[in-house]
Amino acid sequence: MENNDHKKRDAIKTAAKKLFFQFGMSKTSMEDIARQSHMAKPSLYYYYPSKESIFNEIVIDEAHSFINHVEKKISADLPADQKIMFFFRTVYHDLKHYIRELKQLPDTLYESYPHGRPIIDKINELFREKLKPILQEGEENGNLYYTDEETTLSAIIVMTDFLNLDWMRRFPEEVRDKIVEKVIEIILNGIRRNTKYES
C-alpha cells in the first residue's frame, strides 16, 4: 500500500510539474492536476491538500536531488579547501542544465516554476547543511582556519547567493565563468590557513 501511495504521489507531481511549466502555478488548478494525472479530484485531495503543497514538495525533491548529485561527485580524498572549490564549481556547472530548460520559460512563469527562484532558495538552505562538515573537517586537519563557524557559513552563503538562475540568465557564459572562479578564490583566500589560492 505504501509503495502504491508513493507511485501515486510521483504521478501527481509529474503531472503538476508539467502544468506549472506550461501555465504557472497561479493558473493551474487542482482540477487541472487531477485531470492531468488521470485521477478523480477527491483522490487528489487524499494525497495533497492544495496545489501549493504539491509545488513545495516538487521544489524540495528537486533541491535535494540537485545537491545530492553534486555531493556524489566530490572525492572523499580531496582536502577540505579543494572540496569547497569542487562543490561550487559543480553547482555552477549543474545549474547550466537548468538554464537550458528555463530558456523555454516565459518571464511571467519564472517565479512560479519549481526550477525558478523557489528551488534556489531551497538549495541555499541545503548549502549550509552540506558545507558545515567540510568546514569542520578542514579546521580539524589544519587546512582551513576560521573563528566563528556559523558566521563563516553565513558569509559563504551570502557570497554565493548571486549564483542563481536569474543571474545566469542575464549574463553571457564567459562572463559568468570568470566571476564564479573569482568568488571561489576570494572565499578560499579568506579561510585557507597560510596558503595561496591555486586554480
Secondary structure, DSSP 8 states (H G I E B T S, - for coil): -HHHHHHHHHHHHHHHHHHHHHH-STT--HHHHHHHTT--HHHHHHH-SSHHHHHHHHHHHHHHHHHHHHHHTS-TTS-HHHHHHHHHHHHHHHHHHHHHHHTTS-HHHHTTSTTTHHHHHHHHHHHHHHHHHHHHHHHHHTSB--S-HHHHHHHHHHHTTT-SHHHHHHS-HHHHHHHHHHHHHHHHHHHBSS-----
